[in-house]
């Protein structure tokens, strides 16, 4: 999908090696102006702030206690998790 749209990947991290726990994950997530979290068939959208930090982390942190994968940073937007329809919409523009 990324190749089809000529999208460049600037860096890749292996979530099994580079584990981001809650505080480290929040440092990344809090920098976005638009945070999208895919969970099952739902997508949740947030504008991160200290008021919704706990709610965001409850959706963004997986059972292992680390940031869910995949996590994409696209300009000032962050996408956590995978959902076909979401990715199609993101990369078909």
Backbone as CSV, one residue per row, in Angstrom:
resi,resn,N_x,N_y,N_z,CA_x,CA_y,CA_z,C_x,C_y,C_z
1,UNK,0.822,-1.189,0.000,0.000,0.000,0.000,0.867,1.254,0.000
2,UNK,1.949,1.267,0.777,2.817,2.436,0.799,3.545,2.607,-0.528
3,UNK,4.008,1.491,-1.114,4.679,1.558,-2.406,3.761,2.098,-3.479
4,UNK,2.515,1.673,-3.468,1.533,2.082,-4.463,1.338,3.600,-4.467
5,UNK,1.483,4.225,-3.316,1.272,5.670,-3.189,2.567,6.456,-3.129
6,UNK,3.683,5.807,-3.420,4.997,6.454,-3.390,5.281,7.123,-2.053
7,UNK,4.888,6.484,-0.981,5.136,7.011,0.358,6.513,6.573,0.824
8,UNK,7.249,7.487,1.415,8.591,7.181,1.907,8.540,6.833,3.394
9,UNK,9.267,5.813,3.764,9.385,5.429,5.168,10.708,5.986,5.667
10,UNK,10.659,6.798,6.716,11.872,7.443,7.210,12.588,6.623,8.267
11,UNK,11.854,5.862,9.052,12.501,4.986,10.027,11.544,3.870,10.410
12,UNK,12.139,2.768,10.827,11.374,1.602,11.257,11.965,1.138,12.585
13,UNK,11.086,0.794,13.514,11.528,0.240,14.792,10.772,-1.063,15.018
14,UNK,11.436,-2.029,15.577,10.815,-3.311,15.885,10.211,-3.233,17.283
15,UNK,8.881,-3.340,17.370,8.183,-3.203,18.655,8.588,-4.274,19.652
16,UNK,9.109,-5.402,19.162,9.565,-6.451,20.076,10.894,-6.100,20.706
17,UNK,11.663,-5.239,20.038,12.980,-4.850,20.537,12.919,-3.482,21.217
18,UNK,12.312,-2.517,20.541,12.220,-1.136,21.036,10.881,-0.939,21.735
19,UNK,10.734,-1.508,22.906,9.458,-1.466,23.632,9.248,-0.101,24.273
20,UNK,8.083,0.474,24.028,7.737,1.760,24.623,6.629,1.544,25.642
21,UNK,6.964,1.721,26.898,5.962,1.592,27.950,5.212,2.910,28.083
22,UNK,4.246,2.954,28.976,3.300,4.081,29.064,3.946,5.460,29.012
23,UNK,4.910,5.733,29.877,5.484,7.085,29.923,6.198,7.445,28.630
24,UNK,6.974,6.498,28.088,7.678,6.754,26.829,6.689,6.884,25.669
25,UNK,5.671,6.047,25.670,4.649,6.123,24.622,3.939,7.469,24.682
26,UNK,3.604,7.931,25.885,2.913,9.212,26.026,3.754,10.360,25.473
27,UNK,5.061,10.306,25.659,5.940,11.358,25.130,5.790,11.480,23.617
28,UNK,5.586,10.364,22.936,5.401,10.379,21.491,3.967,10.781,21.136
29,UNK,2.999,10.132,21.754,1.594,10.370,21.422,1.165,11.800,21.708
30,UNK,1.686,12.383,22.751,1.315,13.732,23.164,1.792,14.799,22.177
31,UNK,2.721,14.452,21.306,3.239,15.422,20.331,2.347,15.563,19.103
32,UNK,1.360,14.692,18.976,0.511,14.756,17.781,-0.639,15.732,17.990
33,UNK,-1.140,16.254,16.882,-2.337,17.092,16.968,-3.573,16.268,16.636
34,UNK,-3.357,15.076,16.080,-4.452,14.184,15.730,-3.972,12.753,15.950
35,UNK,-4.587,12.072,16.878,-4.219,10.703,17.221,-5.379,9.787,16.857
36,UNK,-5.096,8.772,16.058,-6.112,7.801,15.654,-5.679,6.438,16.174
37,UNK,-6.577,5.785,16.898,-6.283,4.459,17.437,-7.298,3.484,16.857
38,UNK,-6.790,2.462,16.172,-7.644,1.417,15.598,-7.738,0.282,16.607
39,UNK,-8.970,-0.082,16.955,-9.219,-1.200,17.863,-10.345,-2.029,17.267
40,UNK,-9.990,-3.197,16.744,-11.005,-4.018,16.102,-11.577,-3.299,14.902
41,UNK,-12.887,-3.178,14.848,-13.542,-2.496,13.727,-13.761,-1.018,14.005
42,UNK,-13.393,-0.563,15.211,-13.590,0.837,15.591,-12.309,1.636,15.389
43,UNK,-12.487,2.920,15.137,-11.366,3.849,15.193,-11.743,4.954,16.163
44,UNK,-10.816,5.293,17.005,-11.005,6.338,18.000,-10.077,7.487,17.650
45,UNK,-10.580,8.712,17.709,-9.757,9.878,17.408,-9.651,10.766,18.641
46,UNK,-8.436,11.273,18.854,-8.170,12.107,20.020,-7.286,13.291,19.632
47,UNK,-7.418,14.346,20.393,-6.436,15.417,20.435,-5.804,15.261,21.813
48,UNK,-4.559,14.782,21.864,-3.947,14.473,23.161,-3.830,15.689,24.075
49,UNK,-4.153,15.460,25.341,-3.950,16.462,26.393,-3.828,15.713,27.708
50,UNK,-3.403,16.414,28.728,-3.278,15.754,30.026,-4.633,15.302,30.545
51,UNK,-5.711,15.921,30.083,-7.057,15.543,30.529,-7.476,14.172,30.023
52,UNK,-7.006,13.771,28.828,-7.415,12.477,28.288,-6.258,11.474,28.203
53,UNK,-5.171,11.763,28.904,-3.996,10.893,28.876,-4.337,9.463,29.276
54,UNK,-5.036,9.265,30.375,-5.351,7.915,30.857,-6.207,7.161,29.844
55,UNK,-7.184,7.840,29.257,-8.044,7.186,28.271,-7.247,6.793,27.030
56,UNK,-6.412,7.697,26.552,-5.594,7.404,25.378,-4.687,6.213,25.649
57,UNK,-3.989,6.233,26.768,-3.069,5.134,27.075,-3.801,3.812,27.249
58,UNK,-5.028,3.856,27.758,-5.777,2.609,27.922,-6.067,1.953,26.572
59,UNK,-6.155,2.735,25.514,-6.405,2.205,24.175,-5.108,1.940,23.407
60,UNK,-4.069,2.733,23.666,-2.832,2.650,22.891,-1.836,1.620,23.431
61,UNK,-1.963,1.271,24.695,-1.044,0.311,25.297,-1.680,-1.075,25.237
62,UNK,-0.918,-2.033,24.745,-1.433,-3.392,24.590,-1.313,-4.219,25.861
63,UNK,-1.685,-5.484,25.747,-1.632,-6.403,26.902,-0.232,-6.572,27.454
64,UNK,0.758,-6.394,26.616,2.144,-6.541,27.055,2.618,-5.348,27.888
65,UNK,1.810,-4.286,27.933,2.189,-3.089,28.678,3.000,-2.106,27.860
66,UNK,3.061,-2.342,26.553,3.824,-1.455,25.674,2.930,-0.925,24.555
67,UNK,3.422,0.098,23.864,2.685,0.721,22.762,2.351,-0.322,21.710
68,UNK,1.095,-0.336,21.288,0.638,-1.290,20.288,1.287,-1.015,18.936
69,UNK,1.412,-2.065,18.172,1.996,-1.965,16.840,0.936,-2.346,15.814
70,UNK,1.036,-1.822,14.635,1.989,-0.803,14.200,1.578,0.579,14.694
71,UNK,2.556,1.428,14.800,2.318,2.830,15.114,2.996,3.649,14.024
72,UNK,2.230,4.483,13.367,2.743,5.323,12.290,2.715,6.780,12.714
73,UNK,3.760,7.495,12.378,3.796,8.942,12.579,3.826,9.558,11.191
74,UNK,2.762,10.282,10.856,2.620,10.903,9.540,2.436,12.395,9.781
75,UNK,3.514,13.146,9.603,3.525,14.581,9.909,3.114,14.769,11.370
76,UNK,1.998,15.461,11.641,1.586,15.675,13.033,0.456,14.729,13.441
77,UNK,0.226,13.690,12.643,-0.802,12.688,12.924,-0.117,11.389,13.352
78,UNK,-0.691,10.716,14.335,-0.180,9.416,14.763,-1.315,8.410,14.663
79,UNK,-0.998,7.249,14.099,-1.960,6.169,13.951,-1.424,4.965,14.720
80,UNK,-2.226,4.447,15.647,-1.842,3.285,16.453,-2.789,2.148,16.102
81,UNK,-2.222,0.984,15.816,-3.027,-0.179,15.486,-3.272,-0.272,13.998
82,UNK,-3.906,-1.361,13.591,-4.151,-1.590,12.171,-5.613,-1.907,11.924
83,UNK,-6.120,-1.338,10.847,-7.460,-1.633,10.365,-7.452,-1.361,8.862
84,UNK,-7.868,-2.349,8.070,-7.824,-2.215,6.600,-8.448,-0.917,6.104
85,UNK,-9.664,-0.646,6.515,-10.383,0.532,6.010,-9.651,1.828,6.363
86,UNK,-9.135,1.912,7.574,-8.395,3.100,8.005,-7.162,3.309,7.134
87,UNK,-6.387,2.268,6.929,-5.169,2.392,6.128,-5.506,2.714,4.672
88,UNK,-6.555,2.122,4.147,-6.976,2.440,2.784,-7.316,3.920,2.678
89,UNK,-8.061,4.451,3.635,-8.410,5.873,3.620,-7.190,6.764,3.784
90,UNK,-6.260,6.371,4.642,-5.066,7.181,4.866,-4.187,7.267,3.629
91,UNK,-4.036,6.153,2.923,-3.054,6.092,1.851,-3.634,6.121,0.448
92,UNK,-4.928,6.335,0.331,-5.515,6.402,-1.004,-5.682,7.828,-1.485
93,UNK,-5.263,8.785,-0.687,-5.414,10.205,-1.044,-4.234,10.690,-1.839
